[in-house]
Amino acid sequence: MSRAAEETNRRMLRARDVMDRDYAQPLDVPALARVAHVSQAHFTRTFRATFGETPHRYLQRRRVERAMFLLRETDRSVTDISFEVGFSSPGTFSRTFRDIVGRSPRTYRKEAVAVAVPTCFTMTWTRPHA
């Protein structure tokens, strides 16, 4: 791997780390491109080539993963959870959740059973693959 490719990967990983850490904050492509020190168009193109999905879709999936945990482990309302994980509208949250998981948040909660296994196994088994 060339030095330039390594540097590009580091920049994309830096931006992805920000999305993983600050998923509930309002993040947009211009802010993430600044983190990676590249233009917006280059960031979107390179992120997709590196990780196989757009930055927006990655962020949505990350938010849905956190929501899945909260739906399984808490009795908080779906609306509260949608706002906590960074969605500005419960309708958008429900639509995105259904697109990624294949079920509505309410159906997921009814069918999900909290199992006493290590979190790493639960995350692997329940990770959406959309």
Secondary structure, DSSP 8 states (H G I E B T S, - for coil): --HHHHHHHHHHHHHHHHHHHSTTS---HHHHHHHHTS-HHHHHHHHHHHHSS-HHHHHHHHHHHHHHHHHHH----HHHHHHHTT-S-HHHHHHHHHHHHSS-HHHHHHH----SS-HHHHHHHH----
